[in-house]
Every structure is written in C-alpha cells, then in structure tokens.
Amino acid sequence: MGRRVVIGAGRSGLSAAAYLAKAGEDVVVNERQGMPGDPVIAKLAAIGVPGVWGNHPLSLLEDCEEVILSPGVSPSIPFVKEALRRGISVIGELELAHRVLRARADGGMVLAITGTNGKSTVTDLTAHLLKQGGLPAVACGNLGMPLIEALEDAGPGTRFAVECSSYQLETIRDFHAEAAVLLNLTPDHLARHGNMEGYLQAKLRIFQGQGGADLRLTPVKEGFHALAPGQGQEARFGWTDAGLPGAWCDEAGMLHLRDTTGETHRLVLRQELRIPGAHNVENALVAAVLARHGGAGVTALRDGLRSYPGLAHRIAFCGERDGVKAYNDSKGTNVDATLTAIRALPGPLVLLLGGEDKGTSYEPLRAALAGKLRTLIFLGDAIPNLERDLGDLPHEAIWSFDAAVAKAFAVARPGDQVLLSPACASFDQFKNFEHRGDHFEALVKAWAQ
C-alpha cells in the first residue's frame, strides 16, 4: 500500500494525519510554509509522522496512493494537478472522514450545512436540538472540530451536524448527507472560486451524493433547488409556506414545521428565541428541520429553540455599563454578515469595522446604517478602503484594535450598542476571528467593571 500525503498542517490536516497514522498508514505531512511552530512539531512527533516544509516537492508523489488536501490549499496548485495527471486520488479530510463513518455502518448520520452566512449557528443549534431530544449529536466540520476528529469519540448512531465550507466541498467525491442545506449565497471567496458561478457550484456539491430518502433543504426565496444535483427529497424554509416539507415563520411570528409525512407542527414564537434578528429566525427554522430529520421530537425542538443561547462571536451580548451594551460579532468577516448584525440590533450603533480587507466594497453597509448610526470606528489594514467607501459618514480611524475599542466606548451614549462586526478577516492583528472576539470580550469585561 502506498503513502498518503497530507497537504497542509492546520487542524484539519493534522487530524487527518493522526487518524491515518493510528490506522497504520504510511503518511507524511507537507506544508508550503516554512518550519511550523513547536505545537505542530510536537504533535507530529507524538504520532510518528514526518513533515516536509517550504514547498510541495513532486518527489512526494512517488509511491503515493492518495493526497489528502487541507481546505485552505487550492486544488489548482501544480502539485495537485500533477497528482491527478498521474491518476492519484485527491480528496479532502471531509471525504476521508465520510469514508471512515460509512465503513462503521453503525447508524451514524450526516446533517450537512453550507452557505455564505449562518452556517456555524445552524450547525451548533442543530446539535443542541438533537441533544435536547436525548440523541447523541456533535457539531463539527468547518465550525472547529474536523469530522475525522469528531468520529474518534463518537458512539453508534451519532448525528453529525457538519458545517461544510466551499473549500471542503471542492474535494468531496462519495460524501453523502442524510440531510443537507444550502442556506444562502452572497459574494465571498471569489479569489478562490473565480466568480459567483464557481462559488455556487462548489456549494451545490453538498447535495450530489443524496438519494431519495435524504432531505434537500433550500430557501423558498432562491432557486437553488432547480440547480442542485442528487436525488434528495425537496424541502424549503423561509417566510412563506411552500407547501412542501420544511419550516416557515408566519406573519404573526409563529414558527411552523412540516414533516416529510405532511404533518405540521407549531413550534415557538420568534420572540421566544434568545438569538436576535430575522436571520436567526431562518437559522432556527433550518435547524429544526435538520434535527427533526435526525430524529428529534417536536417537544425537544420547542424546548431547544427556547433555550439556545447563541454561538460565541456571533452577535453575542458580552457586557453593559451605564446603559451602553456591547456585542461581539467577530465572526462577521464579510460585508453580508455585518449587514445581518446591523439589522439584528435596534441602534444607535457604534460600529467597529476593519481588519484584513477582502477586496469587496463596504458601500452596501450605508443603507443598513441609515437612521441607526452613532459613529463608525475604522481599524486595521482596511482603513484606506473603509475611508474610500464610507468616509463621509461619522467616523474615527484608529489602526490599533485596543485603541479603537477604547474610542468606541468613549463615544457611546446611554442606549447605544457598541458592535464589533468588522466585515473583514482578522489576520492583520489576530490569529483568527475567535482570537479577535475573545480579546474584544476581555476588553468589554474590563470596561464593564
């Protein structure tokens, strides 16, 4: 049996390498970046896996049986193209994990979630609802814990709520979800996918392995269902009853669910949800449909929807002083996500924007801010582009994150909300959006005390 080459030394790649090493496979990790930090070196040493750093030498393809590609590595790199030319299988960690899960044949289920925004909340809430019903469930995938890692401690019959990024879906082959949803689609990751059509096609791959017993959930307001591959049973979610299995919220604010049998159930009123905003009503509808398909009872759905506190770093209330409330939406890493956060809060807003720019216009934020803006705080490397697009609105420009947050607290008045929803990546000053959000919450805690 030949060698497995894992490309990328992030969490997904290291988890794949660890599984393969424990299974007795000959495996090597390859990373284009230079020598990684001590934690990576220590983990590889612990599992007895060698690493090759600094480039992708084609010599690794000698005696190579399969390449496991990390999500952050584009399938268009020369190494991957050469592997495919030689007839070498190229998959991602998600496909590898799916292969392992199906080989177990222990009743495990995949409930797969993709879309530009809302993926993490839906994934987390779906697992919450299933657990509320007494079912074994885990939230994993792009959310944080790779599926291959989640499998390690999961017992028979576990329901895996799997957040799937477009990057992960590029490398699936036989991946099959008992229920799958495409939540929405707005411009993001276009540098990787080339254009919106390429991005859409990557997302639609989530449905490709489905059969007639599986559920294919799409928004009422979009035409994704007509484009989706696979044979999954149609279901819809949104603000109107599509007359199909799925869920909807009526004009009175009541959330409804229709089973695949045609039976309908009243769930909860939208004001009973602890997570704010119309977007979270949609997230709740989707999670209810997925959890119901996974076996959760209606009473468990109602109790779980009422009790779910929300996901960290996603419009999360994190402190108050003198009538000023602070919200952490560090996961708002693109303009559309920030629009969602702006619409979810009543204002007036002191909005912190900026970080590593993604090359999209911030102009769409203007209309959403009308009538509810106190001031904008521009920060980080994106300041020049923020000034270009929104510089005529009330604002301050401060590169340092800590100084920008301090300024936001200083200008806020009683009744205002200080909102961190940067519409940018975090990598100019932080390791990731979690690191940024945690630091913001620490600053809020100190301010509130």
C-alpha positions as a Markdown table, in Angstrom:
| # | Residue | x | y | z |
|---|---|---|---|---|
| 1 | Met | 0.0 | 0.0 | 0.0 |
| 2 | Gly | 1.4 | 3.4 | -0.9 |
| 3 | Arg | 1.9 | 6.5 | 1.1 |
| 4 | Arg | -0.7 | 9.1 | 2.0 |
| 5 | Val | 0.4 | 12.7 | 1.6 |
| 6 | Val | -1.4 | 15.3 | 3.7 |
| 7 | Ile | -1.1 | 18.8 | 2.3 |
| 8 | Gly | -1.5 | 21.5 | 4.9 |
| 9 | Ala | -0.5 | 21.4 | 8.6 |
| 10 | Gly | -3.6 | 23.1 | 10.0 |
| 11 | Arg | -6.1 | 21.4 | 12.3 |
| 12 | Ser | -7.8 | 19.6 | 9.5 |
| 13 | Gly | -4.6 | 18.3 | 8.0 |
| 14 | Leu | -3.1 | 17.2 | 11.4 |
| 15 | Ser | -6.3 | 15.5 | 12.4 |
| 16 | Ala | -6.3 | 13.5 | 9.1 |
| 17 | Ala | -2.7 | 12.6 | 9.5 |
| 18 | Ala | -3.3 | 11.5 | 13.1 |
| 19 | Tyr | -6.1 | 9.2 | 12.0 |
| 20 | Leu | -4.1 | 7.7 | 9.2 |
| 21 | Ala | -1.1 | 7.1 | 11.4 |
| 22 | Lys | -3.2 | 5.3 | 14.0 |
| 23 | Ala | -4.6 | 3.2 | 11.3 |
| 24 | Gly | -1.1 | 2.1 | 10.4 |
| 25 | Glu | -0.8 | 4.0 | 7.2 |
| 26 | Asp | 2.4 | 5.4 | 5.8 |
| 27 | Val | 1.7 | 9.1 | 5.9 |
| 28 | Val | 3.7 | 12.4 | 5.5 |
| 29 | Val | 2.5 | 16.0 | 6.1 |
| 30 | Asn | 3.6 | 18.6 | 3.6 |
| 31 | Glu | 3.3 | 22.4 | 4.1 |
| 32 | Arg | 4.3 | 25.1 | 1.7 |
| 33 | Gln | 5.1 | 27.5 | 4.6 |
| 34 | Gly | 8.4 | 27.2 | 6.4 |
| 35 | Met | 9.1 | 25.3 | 9.6 |
| 36 | Pro | 5.9 | 25.4 | 11.7 |
| 37 | Gly | 5.8 | 26.3 | 15.4 |
| 38 | Asp | 6.5 | 23.9 | 18.3 |
| 39 | Pro | 2.9 | 22.7 | 18.8 |
| 40 | Val | 2.8 | 21.3 | 15.3 |
| 41 | Ile | 6.2 | 19.7 | 15.5 |
| 42 | Ala | 5.3 | 18.2 | 18.9 |
| 43 | Lys | 2.0 | 16.7 | 17.6 |
| 44 | Leu | 3.7 | 15.2 | 14.5 |
| 45 | Ala | 6.4 | 13.7 | 16.7 |
| 46 | Ala | 3.8 | 12.2 | 19.0 |
| 47 | Ile | 2.1 | 10.4 | 16.2 |
| 48 | Gly | 5.3 | 9.5 | 14.4 |
| 49 | Val | 4.6 | 11.4 | 11.2 |
| 50 | Pro | 7.3 | 13.2 | 9.2 |
| 51 | Gly | 6.9 | 16.7 | 7.8 |
| 52 | Val | 8.2 | 18.3 | 4.7 |
| 53 | Trp | 8.3 | 22.1 | 4.8 |
| 54 | Gly | 8.8 | 25.0 | 2.5 |
| 55 | Asn | 7.4 | 23.8 | -0.8 |
| 56 | His | 5.5 | 20.9 | -2.4 |
| 57 | Pro | 8.2 | 18.7 | -3.9 |
| 58 | Leu | 6.9 | 16.4 | -6.7 |
| 59 | Ser | 9.1 | 13.6 | -5.3 |
| 60 | Leu | 6.4 | 13.1 | -2.7 |
| 61 | Leu | 4.2 | 11.7 | -5.4 |
| 62 | Glu | 6.5 | 8.7 | -5.9 |
| 63 | Asp | 4.7 | 5.7 | -4.3 |
| 64 | Cys | 1.9 | 8.0 | -3.3 |
| 65 | Glu | -1.5 | 6.3 | -3.2 |
| 66 | Glu | -3.6 | 9.3 | -2.2 |
| 67 | Val | -3.3 | 13.0 | -1.5 |
| 68 | Ile | -5.4 | 14.5 | 1.4 |
| 69 | Leu | -5.8 | 18.2 | 0.7 |
| 70 | Ser | -6.5 | 20.7 | 3.5 |
| 71 | Pro | -9.3 | 23.1 | 2.9 |
| 72 | Gly | -7.0 | 26.1 | 2.8 |
| 73 | Val | -5.0 | 24.7 | -0.1 |
| 74 | Ser | -6.4 | 25.3 | -3.5 |
| 75 | Pro | -6.9 | 22.2 | -5.8 |
| 76 | Ser | -5.4 | 24.3 | -8.6 |
| 77 | Ile | -1.8 | 24.2 | -7.3 |
| 78 | Pro | 0.7 | 22.4 | -9.5 |
| 79 | Phe | 1.3 | 19.6 | -7.0 |
| 80 | Val | -2.4 | 18.6 | -7.1 |
| 81 | Lys | -2.6 | 18.9 | -10.9 |
| 82 | Glu | 0.4 | 16.6 | -11.3 |
| 83 | Ala | -1.1 | 14.1 | -8.8 |
| 84 | Leu | -4.3 | 14.0 | -10.8 |
| 85 | Arg | -2.4 | 13.7 | -14.1 |
| 86 | Arg | -0.7 | 10.6 | -12.6 |
| 87 | Gly | -4.1 | 9.1 | -11.6 |
| 88 | Ile | -3.5 | 9.6 | -7.9 |
| 89 | Ser | -6.7 | 10.1 | -5.9 |
| 90 | Val | -7.0 | 13.6 | -4.3 |
| 91 | Ile | -9.6 | 14.1 | -1.6 |
| 92 | Gly | -10.1 | 16.3 | 1.5 |
| 93 | Glu | -10.4 | 15.5 | 5.2 |
| 94 | Leu | -14.2 | 15.7 | 4.9 |
| 95 | Glu | -14.2 | 12.9 | 2.3 |
| 96 | Leu | -11.8 | 10.8 | 4.3 |
| 97 | Ala | -13.9 | 11.1 | 7.4 |
| 98 | His | -17.1 | 10.2 | 5.5 |
| 99 | Arg | -15.3 | 7.1 | 4.2 |
| 100 | Val | -14.5 | 6.1 | 7.8 |
| 101 | Leu | -18.0 | 6.8 | 9.0 |
| 102 | Arg | -19.7 | 4.8 | 6.4 |
| 103 | Ala | -17.3 | 1.9 | 6.9 |
| 104 | Arg | -18.5 | 1.7 | 10.5 |
| 105 | Ala | -22.1 | 1.1 | 9.4 |
| 106 | Asp | -23.3 | 1.9 | 12.9 |
| 107 | Gly | -26.2 | 4.1 | 12.2 |
| 108 | Gly | -24.3 | 7.4 | 12.2 |
| 109 | Met | -26.0 | 10.2 | 10.3 |
| 110 | Val | -24.6 | 13.3 | 8.5 |
| 111 | Leu | -26.6 | 16.5 | 8.6 |
| 112 | Ala | -24.6 | 18.9 | 6.4 |
| 113 | Ile | -24.8 | 22.7 | 6.3 |
| 114 | Thr | -23.4 | 25.1 | 3.9 |
| 115 | Gly | -24.0 | 28.7 | 2.7 |
| 116 | Thr | -22.1 | 32.0 | 3.0 |
| 117 | Asn | -23.5 | 33.1 | 6.3 |
| 118 | Gly | -25.3 | 31.4 | 9.2 |
| 119 | Lys | -23.5 | 28.0 | 8.8 |
| 120 | Ser | -22.0 | 27.9 | 12.3 |
| 121 | Thr | -25.1 | 28.9 | 14.1 |
| 122 | Val | -27.3 | 26.4 | 12.3 |
| 123 | Thr | -24.7 | 23.7 | 12.9 |
| 124 | Asp | -24.4 | 24.4 | 16.6 |
| 125 | Leu | -28.2 | 24.8 | 17.0 |
| 126 | Thr | -28.9 | 21.6 | 15.2 |
| 127 | Ala | -26.7 | 19.6 | 17.6 |
| 128 | His | -28.3 | 21.4 | 20.5 |
| 129 | Leu | -31.8 | 20.4 | 19.4 |
| 130 | Leu | -30.8 | 16.8 | 18.9 |
| 131 | Lys | -29.2 | 16.6 | 22.3 |
| 132 | Gln | -32.3 | 18.2 | 23.8 |
| 133 | Gly | -34.1 | 15.2 | 22.4 |
| 134 | Gly | -31.7 | 12.8 | 24.1 |
| 135 | Leu | -29.9 | 11.8 | 20.9 |
| 136 | Pro | -26.1 | 11.5 | 20.5 |
| 137 | Ala | -25.0 | 14.5 | 18.4 |
| 138 | Val | -21.9 | 16.6 | 17.7 |
| 139 | Ala | -21.3 | 19.9 | 15.9 |
| 140 | Cys | -18.2 | 19.6 | 13.8 |
| 141 | Gly | -16.6 | 20.3 | 10.4 |
| 142 | Asn | -15.6 | 23.9 | 9.4 |
| 143 | Leu | -17.1 | 25.0 | 12.8 |
| 144 | Gly | -13.9 | 24.0 | 14.6 |
| 145 | Met | -13.6 | 20.2 | 15.2 |
| 146 | Pro | -12.9 | 18.3 | 11.9 |
| 147 | Leu | -15.3 | 15.5 | 11.3 |
| 148 | Ile | -12.4 | 12.9 | 11.3 |
| 149 | Glu | -11.6 | 14.1 | 14.9 |
| 150 | Ala | -15.2 | 14.0 | 16.0 |
| 151 | Leu | -15.5 | 10.4 | 14.9 |
| 152 | Glu | -12.9 | 9.3 | 17.4 |
| 153 | Asp | -15.1 | 9.6 | 20.5 |
| 154 | Ala | -18.5 | 9.2 | 18.8 |
| 155 | Gly | -20.6 | 6.2 | 19.6 |
| 156 | Pro | -23.0 | 4.3 | 17.4 |
| 157 | Gly | -25.9 | 6.3 | 16.0 |
| 158 | Thr | -24.3 | 9.7 | 16.4 |
| 159 | Arg | -25.8 | 12.5 | 14.4 |
| 160 | Phe | -23.0 | 14.7 | 13.0 |
| 161 | Ala | -24.1 | 18.2 | 12.3 |
| 162 | Val | -21.3 | 19.1 | 9.8 |
| 163 | Glu | -20.5 | 22.7 | 8.7 |
| 164 | Cys | -19.2 | 22.4 | 5.2 |
| 165 | Ser | -17.2 | 25.3 | 3.6 |
| 166 | Ser | -17.0 | 25.7 | -0.2 |
| 167 | Tyr | -13.3 | 24.8 | 0.1 |
| 168 | Gln | -14.2 | 21.5 | 1.8 |
| 169 | Leu | -16.9 | 20.7 | -0.7 |
| 170 | Glu | -14.4 | 21.1 | -3.6 |
| 171 | Thr | -12.7 | 17.8 | -2.7 |
| 172 | Ile | -15.7 | 15.5 | -1.9 |
| 173 | Arg | -16.4 | 12.5 | -4.1 |
| 174 | Asp | -18.7 | 10.0 | -2.4 |
| 175 | Phe | -19.8 | 12.2 | 0.5 |
| 176 | His | -23.4 | 11.6 | 1.3 |
| 177 | Ala | -25.6 | 13.6 | 3.8 |
| 178 | Glu | -28.9 | 12.2 | 5.1 |
| 179 | Ala | -30.0 | 15.9 | 5.2 |
| 180 | Ala | -28.2 | 18.9 | 3.6 |
| 181 | Val | -29.0 | 22.6 | 3.3 |
| 182 | Leu | -27.7 | 25.5 | 1.3 |
| 183 | Leu | -28.6 | 28.5 | 3.4 |
| 184 | Asn | -27.8 | 31.4 | 1.2 |
| 185 | Leu | -25.1 | 32.7 | -1.2 |
| 186 | Thr | -23.5 | 36.2 | -1.3 |
| 187 | Pro | -20.1 | 37.2 | -2.7 |
| 188 | Asp | -17.2 | 35.6 | -0.7 |
| 189 | His | -14.1 | 33.6 | -1.5 |
| 190 | Leu | -14.2 | 34.8 | -5.1 |
| 191 | Ala | -10.4 | 34.8 | -5.4 |
| 192 | Arg | -10.5 | 31.1 | -4.9 |
| 193 | His | -13.6 | 30.2 | -7.0 |
| 194 | Gly | -13.1 | 32.8 | -9.7 |
| 195 | Asn | -16.7 | 34.1 | -9.8 |
| 196 | Met | -20.1 | 33.6 | -8.3 |
| 197 | Glu | -20.9 | 30.7 | -10.6 |
| 198 | Gly | -17.8 | 28.8 | -9.4 |
| 199 | Tyr | -18.7 | 29.6 | -5.8 |
| 200 | Leu | -22.3 | 28.4 | -6.3 |
| 201 | Gln | -21.2 | 25.2 | -8.0 |
| 202 | Ala | -18.8 | 24.4 | -5.1 |
| 203 | Lys | -21.7 | 24.9 | -2.6 |
| 204 | Leu | -24.2 | 22.8 | -4.6 |
| 205 | Arg | -21.8 | 19.8 | -4.3 |
| 206 | Ile | -23.2 | 19.2 | -0.8 |
| 207 | Phe | -26.3 | 17.6 | -2.4 |
| 208 | Gln | -24.6 | 15.4 | -5.0 |
| 209 | Gly | -24.5 | 12.1 | -3.1 |
| 210 | Gln | -28.1 | 12.2 | -1.9 |
| 211 | Gly | -30.7 | 9.6 | -2.5 |
| 212 | Gly | -34.5 | 9.6 | -2.4 |
| 213 | Ala | -34.6 | 9.0 | 1.4 |
| 214 | Asp | -32.5 | 12.1 | 2.1 |
| 215 | Leu | -33.6 | 15.6 | 2.6 |
| 216 | Arg | -32.5 | 18.6 | 0.3 |
| 217 | Leu | -33.3 | 21.8 | 2.1 |
| 218 | Thr | -33.2 | 25.2 | 0.3 |
| 219 | Pro | -34.6 | 28.7 | 0.8 |
| 220 | Val | -38.1 | 29.5 | -0.5 |
| 221 | Lys | -36.8 | 32.7 | -2.0 |
| 222 | Glu | -34.0 | 31.2 | -4.0 |
| 223 | Gly | -33.9 | 28.9 | -7.0 |
| 224 | Phe | -31.1 | 26.6 | -5.6 |
| 225 | His | -33.4 | 23.6 | -5.7 |
| 226 | Ala | -33.6 | 23.7 | -9.5 |
| 227 | Leu | -29.8 | 23.6 | -9.8 |
| 228 | Ala | -28.9 | 21.1 | -7.1 |
| 229 | Pro | -27.6 | 17.6 | -8.1 |
| 230 | Gly | -28.5 | 14.4 | -6.3 |
| 231 | Gln | -31.9 | 12.8 | -5.6 |
| 232 | Gly | -32.8 | 14.3 | -2.2 |
| 233 | Gln | -36.4 | 14.9 | -1.3 |
| 234 | Glu | -37.3 | 18.6 | -1.7 |
| 235 | Ala | -37.8 | 20.8 | 1.4 |
| 236 | Arg | -38.0 | 24.6 | 1.9 |
| 237 | Phe | -37.5 | 27.1 | 4.6 |
| 238 | Gly | -38.4 | 30.8 | 4.8 |
| 239 | Trp | -41.2 | 33.3 | 5.5 |
| 240 | Thr | -43.9 | 31.6 | 3.5 |
| 241 | Asp | -45.3 | 28.1 | 3.4 |
| 242 | Ala | -44.1 | 26.5 | 0.2 |
| 243 | Gly | -46.5 | 23.6 | 0.6 |
| 244 | Leu | -43.5 | 21.2 | 1.0 |
| 245 | Pro | -41.7 | 19.6 | 3.9 |
| 246 | Gly | -39.7 | 22.2 | 5.8 |
| 247 | Ala | -40.4 | 25.1 | 8.0 |
| 248 | Trp | -41.6 | 28.7 | 7.8 |
| 249 | Cys | -42.4 | 31.7 | 10.0 |
| 250 | Asp | -45.9 | 33.3 | 9.5 |
| 251 | Glu | -46.9 | 36.9 | 9.8 |
| 252 | Ala | -47.8 | 36.5 | 13.5 |
| 253 | Gly | -44.2 | 35.3 | 14.2 |
| 254 | Met | -45.1 | 31.7 | 14.8 |
| 255 | Leu | -42.5 | 29.1 | 13.6 |
| 256 | His | -44.1 | 26.1 | 11.8 |
| 257 | Leu | -42.6 | 22.7 | 10.8 |
| 258 | Arg | -43.9 | 20.3 | 8.2 |
| 259 | Asp | -42.6 | 16.7 | 8.3 |
| 260 | Thr | -41.9 | 14.6 | 5.2 |
| 261 | Thr | -45.2 | 12.8 | 6.1 |
| 262 | Gly | -47.1 | 16.1 | 5.6 |
| 263 | Glu | -47.9 | 16.6 | 9.3 |
| 264 | Thr | -47.5 | 20.1 | 10.5 |
| 265 | His | -46.5 | 21.4 | 14.0 |
| 266 | Arg | -46.4 | 24.8 | 15.6 |
| 267 | Leu | -43.1 | 25.3 | 17.3 |
| 268 | Val | -42.4 | 28.7 | 19.1 |
| 269 | Leu | -43.0 | 32.4 | 18.6 |
| 270 | Arg | -40.0 | 34.2 | 17.2 |
| 271 | Gln | -39.8 | 36.4 | 20.3 |
| 272 | Glu | -39.2 | 33.3 | 22.4 |
| 273 | Leu | -35.8 | 32.8 | 20.6 |
| 274 | Arg | -32.8 | 34.1 | 22.6 |
| 275 | Ile | -30.9 | 34.8 | 19.4 |
| 276 | Pro | -31.7 | 38.2 | 17.8 |
| 277 | Gly | -32.6 | 39.1 | 14.3 |
| 278 | Ala | -34.7 | 37.9 | 11.4 |
| 279 | His | -31.7 | 35.9 | 10.1 |
| 280 | Asn | -31.7 | 33.9 | 13.3 |
| 281 | Val | -35.4 | 33.1 | 12.7 |
| 282 | Glu | -34.3 | 31.5 | 9.4 |
| 283 | Asn | -31.4 | 29.7 | 11.2 |
| 284 | Ala | -33.9 | 28.3 | 13.8 |
| 285 | Leu | -36.2 | 27.1 | 11.0 |
| 286 | Val | -33.4 | 25.2 | 9.3 |
| 287 | Ala | -32.0 | 23.7 | 12.5 |
| 288 | Ala | -35.5 | 22.5 | 13.4 |
| 289 | Val | -35.9 | 20.7 | 10.0 |
| 290 | Leu | -32.5 | 19.1 | 10.2 |
| 291 | Ala | -32.9 | 18.0 | 13.8 |
| 292 | Arg | -36.4 | 16.6 | 13.0 |
| 293 | His | -34.9 | 14.6 | 10.2 |
| 294 | Gly | -32.3 | 13.4 | 12.6 |
| 295 | Gly | -35.0 | 12.0 | 14.9 |
| 296 | Ala | -35.7 | 14.8 | 17.4 |
| 297 | Gly | -39.2 | 15.0 | 18.8 |
| 298 | Val | -41.3 | 18.2 | 18.5 |
| 299 | Thr | -41.3 | 18.9 | 22.2 |
| 300 | Ala | -37.5 | 18.7 | 22.2 |
| 301 | Leu | -37.4 | 21.1 | 19.3 |
| 302 | Arg | -39.6 | 23.6 | 21.1 |
| 303 | Asp | -37.6 | 23.3 | 24.3 |
| 304 | Gly | -34.3 | 23.6 | 22.5 |
| 305 | Leu | -35.3 | 26.6 | 20.4 |
| 306 | Arg | -36.3 | 28.4 | 23.6 |
| 307 | Ser | -33.1 | 27.6 | 25.5 |
| 308 | Tyr | -30.4 | 28.0 | 22.8 |
| 309 | Pro | -28.1 | 30.9 | 23.9 |
| 310 | Gly | -26.4 | 31.5 | 20.6 |
| 311 | Leu | -22.9 | 30.9 | 19.2 |
| 312 | Ala | -19.8 | 32.6 | 20.6 |
| 313 | His | -18.6 | 35.6 | 18.4 |
| 314 | Arg | -21.9 | 35.8 | 16.5 |
| 315 | Ile | -23.9 | 38.9 | 17.7 |
| 316 | Ala | -23.2 | 37.8 | 21.3 |
| 317 | Phe | -24.1 | 40.1 | 24.1 |
| 318 | Cys | -21.0 | 40.5 | 26.2 |
| 319 | Gly | -21.4 | 43.4 | 28.6 |
| 320 | Glu | -23.1 | 46.6 | 29.6 |
| 321 | Arg | -22.3 | 49.8 | 31.5 |
| 322 | Asp | -24.2 | 53.0 | 32.0 |
| 323 | Gly | -26.9 | 51.9 | 29.5 |
| 324 | Val | -24.4 | 51.0 | 26.8 |
| 325 | Lys | -24.4 | 47.4 | 25.6 |
| 326 | Ala | -21.6 | 45.6 | 23.8 |
| 327 | Tyr | -22.0 | 42.9 | 21.2 |
| 328 | Asn | -19.3 | 40.6 | 19.8 |
| 329 | Asp | -19.8 | 39.7 | 16.2 |
| 330 | Ser | -16.2 | 38.9 | 15.4 |
| 331 | Lys | -17.4 | 36.1 | 13.1 |
| 332 | Gly | -18.8 | 38.9 | 10.8 |
| 333 | Thr | -15.9 | 38.6 | 8.5 |
| 334 | Asn | -17.6 | 39.8 | 5.3 |
| 335 | Val | -19.9 | 42.6 | 4.4 |
| 336 | Asp | -23.1 | 40.4 | 4.2 |
| 337 | Ala | -22.5 | 39.1 | 7.7 |
| 338 | Thr | -22.0 | 42.6 | 9.0 |
| 339 | Leu | -25.3 | 43.7 | 7.3 |
| 340 | Thr | -27.0 | 40.9 | 9.2 |
| 341 | Ala | -25.6 | 42.1 | 12.5 |
| 342 | Ile | -26.6 | 45.7 | 11.8 |
| 343 | Arg | -30.2 | 44.7 | 11.0 |
| 344 | Ala | -30.4 | 42.5 | 14.1 |
| 345 | Leu | -29.8 | 45.4 | 16.6 |
| 346 | Pro | -32.0 | 48.5 | 17.0 |
| 347 | Gly | -29.3 | 51.1 | 17.4 |
| 348 | Pro | -28.0 | 53.7 | 17.8 |
| 349 | Leu | -24.8 | 51.8 | 16.9 |
| 350 | Val | -21.1 | 52.5 | 17.4 |
| 351 | Leu | -19.8 | 50.0 | 14.8 |
| 352 | Leu | -16.2 | 48.8 | 14.7 |
| 353 | Leu | -15.2 | 47.9 | 11.2 |
| 354 | Gly | -11.9 | 46.7 | 9.8 |
| 355 | Gly | -9.1 | 44.2 | 9.8 |
| 356 | Glu | -7.6 | 42.4 | 6.8 |
| 357 | Asp | -9.5 | 43.7 | 3.7 |
| 358 | Lys | -11.2 | 41.1 | 1.4 |
| 359 | Gly | -11.4 | 43.3 | -1.7 |
| 360 | Thr | -15.1 | 43.9 | -1.6 |
| 361 | Ser | -17.0 | 47.2 | -1.3 |
| 362 | Tyr | -18.3 | 48.4 | 2.0 |
| 363 | Glu | -20.8 | 50.6 | 0.3 |
| 364 | Pro | -23.7 | 48.2 | 1.0 |
| 365 | Leu | -23.5 | 48.9 | 4.7 |
| 366 | Arg | -24.6 | 52.5 | 4.1 |
| 367 | Ala | -28.3 | 51.9 | 3.7 |
| 368 | Ala | -28.5 | 49.5 | 6.7 |
| 369 | Leu | -26.9 | 52.1 | 8.9 |
| 370 | Ala | -29.3 | 54.9 | 7.9 |
| 371 | Gly | -31.2 | 56.0 | 11.0 |
| 372 | Lys | -29.3 | 53.9 | 13.5 |
| 373 | Leu | -25.7 | 55.1 | 13.3 |
| 374 | Arg | -23.9 | 56.9 | 16.1 |
| 375 | Thr | -20.5 | 56.6 | 14.6 |
| 376 | Leu | -18.2 | 54.2 | 12.8 |
| 377 | Ile | -14.8 | 53.2 | 14.1 |
| 378 | Phe | -12.4 | 52.2 | 11.3 |
| 379 | Leu | -9.5 | 50.0 | 12.3 |
| 380 | Gly | -6.6 | 47.9 | 11.0 |
| 381 | Asp | -5.3 | 47.5 | 7.5 |
| 382 | Ala | -8.7 | 48.1 | 5.8 |
| 383 | Ile | -8.8 | 51.8 | 6.9 |
| 384 | Pro | -8.0 | 53.2 | 3.4 |
| 385 | Asn | -10.8 | 51.2 | 1.7 |
| 386 | Leu | -13.3 | 52.0 | 4.6 |
| 387 | Glu | -12.4 | 55.7 | 4.2 |
| 388 | Arg | -13.0 | 55.4 | 0.4 |
| 389 | Asp | -16.4 | 53.8 | 0.7 |
| 390 | Leu | -17.8 | 55.2 | 4.0 |
| 391 | Gly | -15.6 | 58.1 | 4.8 |
| 392 | Asp | -18.4 | 60.7 | 4.5 |
| 393 | Leu | -20.3 | 59.1 | 7.5 |
| 394 | Pro | -19.4 | 60.0 | 11.1 |
| 395 | His | -16.3 | 58.0 | 11.9 |
| 396 | Glu | -12.9 | 57.8 | 13.6 |
| 397 | Ala | -9.9 | 55.9 | 12.1 |
| 398 | Ile | -7.6 | 54.1 | 14.6 |
| 399 | Trp | -5.3 | 51.3 | 13.4 |
| 400 | Ser | -4.8 | 49.6 | 16.8 |
| 401 | Phe | -7.6 | 47.3 | 17.9 |
| 402 | Asp | -7.4 | 48.1 | 21.6 |
| 403 | Ala | -7.3 | 51.9 | 21.0 |
| 404 | Ala | -10.3 | 51.6 | 18.5 |
| 405 | Val | -12.3 | 49.7 | 21.1 |
| 406 | Ala | -11.5 | 52.2 | 23.8 |
| 407 | Lys | -12.6 | 55.0 | 21.5 |
| 408 | Ala | -15.9 | 53.2 | 20.8 |
| 409 | Phe | -16.7 | 53.0 | 24.5 |
| 410 | Ala | -15.7 | 56.7 | 24.9 |
| 411 | Val | -18.1 | 58.0 | 22.2 |
| 412 | Ala | -21.1 | 55.7 | 23.0 |
| 413 | Arg | -24.0 | 57.2 | 24.9 |
| 414 | Pro | -26.7 | 55.5 | 27.1 |
| 415 | Gly | -29.0 | 53.4 | 24.9 |
| 416 | Asp | -26.3 | 52.8 | 22.3 |
| 417 | Gln | -24.9 | 49.4 | 21.2 |
| 418 | Val | -21.1 | 49.0 | 20.6 |
| 419 | Leu | -20.9 | 46.4 | 17.9 |
| 420 | Leu | -17.8 | 44.6 | 16.8 |
| 421 | Ser | -18.8 | 43.3 | 13.3 |
| 422 | Pro | -15.7 | 44.0 | 11.3 |
| 423 | Ala | -16.7 | 42.9 | 7.7 |
| 424 | Cys | -13.0 | 41.8 | 7.4 |
| 425 | Ala | -10.7 | 38.9 | 8.2 |
| 426 | Ser | -8.8 | 39.2 | 11.5 |
| 427 | Phe | -5.3 | 38.3 | 10.2 |
| 428 | Asp | -3.8 | 41.7 | 10.3 |
| 429 | Gln | -3.7 | 41.7 | 14.1 |
| 430 | Phe | -5.1 | 38.3 | 15.3 |
| 431 | Lys | -4.7 | 34.6 | 14.6 |
| 432 | Asn | -8.4 | 34.1 | 13.7 |
| 433 | Phe | -11.8 | 35.6 | 14.4 |
| 434 | Glu | -12.1 | 33.7 | 17.7 |
| 435 | His | -8.9 | 35.3 | 19.0 |
| 436 | Arg | -10.2 | 38.7 | 17.9 |
| 437 | Gly | -13.6 | 38.1 | 19.6 |
| 438 | Asp | -12.1 | 36.7 | 22.8 |
| 439 | His | -9.9 | 39.8 | 23.1 |
| 440 | Phe | -12.8 | 42.1 | 22.5 |
| 441 | Glu | -14.8 | 40.4 | 25.2 |
| 442 | Ala | -11.8 | 40.7 | 27.6 |
| 443 | Leu | -11.8 | 44.5 | 26.8 |
| 444 | Val | -15.5 | 44.7 | 27.3 |
| 445 | Lys | -15.3 | 42.9 | 30.7 |
| 446 | Ala | -12.6 | 45.3 | 31.9 |
| 447 | Trp | -14.7 | 48.3 | 30.7 |
| 448 | Ala | -17.9 | 47.0 | 32.3 |
| 449 | Gln | -16.2 | 46.5 | 35.7 |
